[in-house]
């Protein structure tokens, strides 16, 4: 059973769509969420037909994201992805996509979930 979450913030970055040899496609984006003096930059990914929801959005838009937390293991390394299945402007204008099968309920709180395997080339300023 998968639990869903909801988060509201400002769209800060839209990455290009990635297409893999298998035909699988994904697009990543970053939402800034206020958190006292240190806003959080949360990276999400949309896959397959959910990518189209990002087409009508622009950097700086206030957005509401509904997502699932997905985790996997590859060669004894563990990864966490925030899989966005609905993205809409916070004003309520939707990008019209159906909820995933199973009609998951959206929880208004979010557990801390981060990619625990940062890219070794990243230069973290803290």
VOPAGU-2260 file (C-alpha; in pm, 1 decimal, decimal comma):
REM VOPAGU-2260
SITE   aa  ch    i         X         Y         Z
SITE  UNK   A    0       0,0       0,0       0,0
SITE  UNK   A    1     140,1     335,6    -106,4
SITE  UNK   A    2      79,0     656,3      87,2
SITE  UNK   A    3      46,2     989,4     -95,3
SITE  UNK   A    4     151,2    1337,2      13,7
SITE  UNK   A    5      83,1    1695,1     -86,4
SITE  UNK   A    6     318,4    1992,6     -86,7
SITE  UNK   A    7     275,9    2357,1    -192,3
SITE  UNK   A    8     559,8    2587,8    -292,2
SITE  UNK   A    9     721,2    2788,6    -572,3
SITE  UNK   A   10     840,4    2621,9    -893,3
SITE  UNK   A   11    1213,9    2696,9    -904,8
SITE  UNK   A   12    1353,5    2472,5   -1181,0
SITE  UNK   A   13    1223,3    2263,1   -1470,0
SITE  UNK   A   14    1464,9    2012,2   -1617,7
SITE  UNK   A   15    1446,1    1880,8   -1974,4
SITE  UNK   A   16    1253,1    1560,0   -2040,9
SITE  UNK   A   17    1476,6    1251,5   -2040,8
SITE  UNK   A   18    1401,9     959,3   -2272,9
SITE  UNK   A   19    1578,6     629,2   -2212,0
SITE  UNK   A   20    1660,3     348,0   -2457,0
SITE  UNK   A   21    1366,4     146,0   -2322,0
SITE  UNK   A   22    1126,4     426,1   -2421,7
SITE  UNK   A   23    1070,8     530,7   -2058,2
SITE  UNK   A   24    1047,9     909,2   -2011,0
SITE  UNK   A   25    1077,7    1131,2   -1705,2
SITE  UNK   A   26    1108,9    1500,8   -1625,1
SITE  UNK   A   27    1240,7    1640,6   -1299,9
SITE  UNK   A   28    1150,6    1970,6   -1136,1
SITE  UNK   A   29    1229,9    2156,4    -813,5
SITE  UNK   A   30     983,4    2324,5    -577,3
SITE  UNK   A   31    1098,5    2569,2    -308,5
SITE  UNK   A   32     913,2    2532,8      20,9
SITE  UNK   A   33     943,9    2795,1     296,6
SITE  UNK   A   34    1099,1    2658,2     616,5
SITE  UNK   A   35    1193,9    2941,9     849,0
SITE  UNK   A   36    1525,0    3099,4     751,4
SITE  UNK   A   37    1624,3    2810,3     525,9
SITE  UNK   A   38    1382,7    2732,0     241,3
SITE  UNK   A   39    1387,3    2371,3     125,2
SITE  UNK   A   40    1449,9    2283,6    -240,8
SITE  UNK   A   41    1257,2    1961,2    -308,5
SITE  UNK   A   42    1322,6    1770,2    -632,3
SITE  UNK   A   43    1037,0    1569,4    -785,1
SITE  UNK   A   44    1005,2    1359,7   -1096,9
SITE  UNK   A   45     710,6    1306,4   -1329,3
SITE  UNK   A   46     702,1    1002,5   -1554,4
SITE  UNK   A   47     531,2     900,4   -1876,5
SITE  UNK   A   48     200,1    1080,3   -1940,0
SITE  UNK   A   49     228,2    1290,2   -1619,5
SITE  UNK   A   50     506,9    1497,8   -1782,3
SITE  UNK   A   51     247,9    1693,7   -1982,9
SITE  UNK   A   52     121,4    1853,6   -1658,9
SITE  UNK   A   53     443,4    2057,2   -1643,2
SITE  UNK   A   54     398,7    2212,0   -1989,6
SITE  UNK   A   55     161,8    2486,9   -1873,5
SITE  UNK   A   56     376,4    2589,0   -1573,5
SITE  UNK   A   57     649,4    2853,5   -1552,3
SITE  UNK   A   58     934,6    2919,6   -1311,5
SITE  UNK   A   59     798,0    3126,3   -1022,3
SITE  UNK   A   60     447,7    2975,0   -1029,9
SITE  UNK   A   61     297,5    2872,4    -696,5
SITE  UNK   A   62     222,4    2502,3    -735,1
SITE  UNK   A   63      58,9    2221,4    -542,1
SITE  UNK   A   64     218,7    1879,7    -595,4
SITE  UNK   A   65      63,6    1546,9    -502,0
SITE  UNK   A   66     319,9    1268,6    -492,0
SITE  UNK   A   67     427,8     926,8    -368,8
SITE  UNK   A   68     761,7     837,7    -213,5
SITE  UNK   A   69     936,7     559,7    -404,0
SITE  UNK   A   70    1248,2     381,3    -285,5
SITE  UNK   A   71    1469,0     123,4    -449,8
SITE  UNK   A   72    1805,1     -48,2    -422,2
SITE  UNK   A   73    2063,4     -98,2    -693,5
SITE  UNK   A   74    2399,0    -264,2    -627,5
SITE  UNK   A   75    2363,2    -213,7    -251,1
SITE  UNK   A   76    2291,8     159,2    -289,4
SITE  UNK   A   77    1954,5     297,4    -188,3
SITE  UNK   A   78    1760,2     569,1    -369,9
SITE  UNK   A   79    1450,8     774,1    -290,2
SITE  UNK   A   80    1234,7     940,2    -556,4
SITE  UNK   A   81     940,5    1172,2    -507,6
SITE  UNK   A   82     704,8    1063,0    -785,5
SITE  UNK   A   83     466,5    1350,5    -871,6
SITE  UNK   A   84     136,9    1227,7   -1011,1
SITE  UNK   A   85     -57,2    1555,2   -1000,8
SITE  UNK   A   86      79,6    1907,5   -1040,7
SITE  UNK   A   87    -140,0    2216,5   -1042,7
SITE  UNK   A   88    -114,5    2587,8    -981,1
SITE  UNK   A   89    -178,2    2661,7    -613,9
SITE  UNK   A   90    -464,9    2890,4    -719,7
SITE  UNK   A   91    -655,0    2572,0    -806,8
SITE  UNK   A   92    -605,8    2571,4   -1184,5
SITE  UNK   A   93    -535,1    2208,7   -1259,4
SITE  UNK   A   94    -318,6    2046,5   -1520,2
SITE  UNK   A   95    -586,0    1775,3   -1548,6
SITE  UNK   A   96    -444,4    1433,1   -1479,4
SITE  UNK   A   97    -624,8    1145,7   -1314,2
SITE  UNK   A   98    -515,6    1014,8    -978,2
SITE  UNK   A   99    -322,1     689,3    -986,0
SITE  UNK   A  100    -526,5     370,6    -970,1
SITE  UNK   A  101    -639,0     282,6    -623,0
SITE  UNK   A  102    -766,6     633,2    -541,0
SITE  UNK   A  103    -498,0     709,8    -288,2
SITE  UNK   A  104    -582,4     968,2     -26,5
SITE  UNK   A  105    -354,5    1270,3      -8,8
SITE  UNK   A  106    -202,4    1345,1     329,0
SITE  UNK   A  107    -146,6    1714,0     412,4
SITE  UNK   A  108     180,3    1648,6     594,8
SITE  UNK   A  109     509,7    1540,7     447,8
SITE  UNK   A  110     768,6    1314,3     604,1
SITE  UNK   A  111    1130,4    1413,4     545,8
SITE  UNK   A  112    1247,5    1228,7     235,9
SITE  UNK   A  113    1569,2    1305,0      54,1
SITE  UNK   A  114    1787,9    1143,4    -205,9
SITE  UNK   A  115    2040,9     987,2      28,4
SITE  UNK   A  116    2297,1     926,7    -244,3
SITE  UNK   A  117    2406,0    1269,0    -375,3
SITE  UNK   A  118    2589,5    1291,8    -702,4
SITE  UNK   A  119    2961,6    1290,6    -623,6
SITE  UNK   A  120    3012,5    1587,4    -858,4
SITE  UNK   A  121    2775,0    1808,0    -656,4
SITE  UNK   A  122    2939,2    2086,2    -459,7
SITE  UNK   A  123    2714,6    2135,3    -155,7
SITE  UNK   A  124    2764,2    2483,9      -2,4
SITE  UNK   A  125    2698,8    2377,1     358,2
